[in-house]
């Protein structure tokens, strides 16, 4: 594991910075912490660009005042996560465990670790300075109301949940899972599903069943071949 800003995992004195290139080339997954300071760092952008160029699974993690529209260049098509969102962090933990072939933590331990991280992230301002956080309860989770951000989340979710698409999708459940404003999944899912190659097969009051579009040379269509 390489973490370029954490003692014990960053480069040691005398190490060649070109080792980072080898680390990225051999990585199972690359997690980019995207903060206001990180966006001003040529090294952070270089590392994210190298991961994208190497076609590595790359997960941008947004912290501070950074929003989805601030994700650099081609990575804007990648589903990012908010460090202050417990559902986002929990989903990221599962993705990392699967990619690295690590055992997943028991539910209670995982939930506590997620809650601690989200609380710590909420206690840091946009430039990395600590600020006082009230202890009246868990921090309120941000709700995504921007349709562009919501569409990116939906497309990322579809890419990672292909089996679920064929079994049925709860639109209200997607709002809760992805931290979207109420009704956004219902409004944006048709276009997001179409962009990812899925056609709506059956719709209930909340549950929608999709079927994957059959791709053929020169075009695509749904249904069976004649």
PyMOL commands that set and color helices and strands:
alter all, ss='L'
color gray80, all
select helices_A, chain A and resi 19-26+36-39+42-53+68-70+73-77+86-100+107-122+147-160+162-167+171-178+184-195
alter helices_A, ss='H'
color red, helices_A
select strands_A, chain A and resi 30-34+58-62+81-82+169-170+198-203+207-212+214-216+219-221
alter strands_A, ss='S'
color yellow, strands_A
deselect
rebuild
show_as cartoon
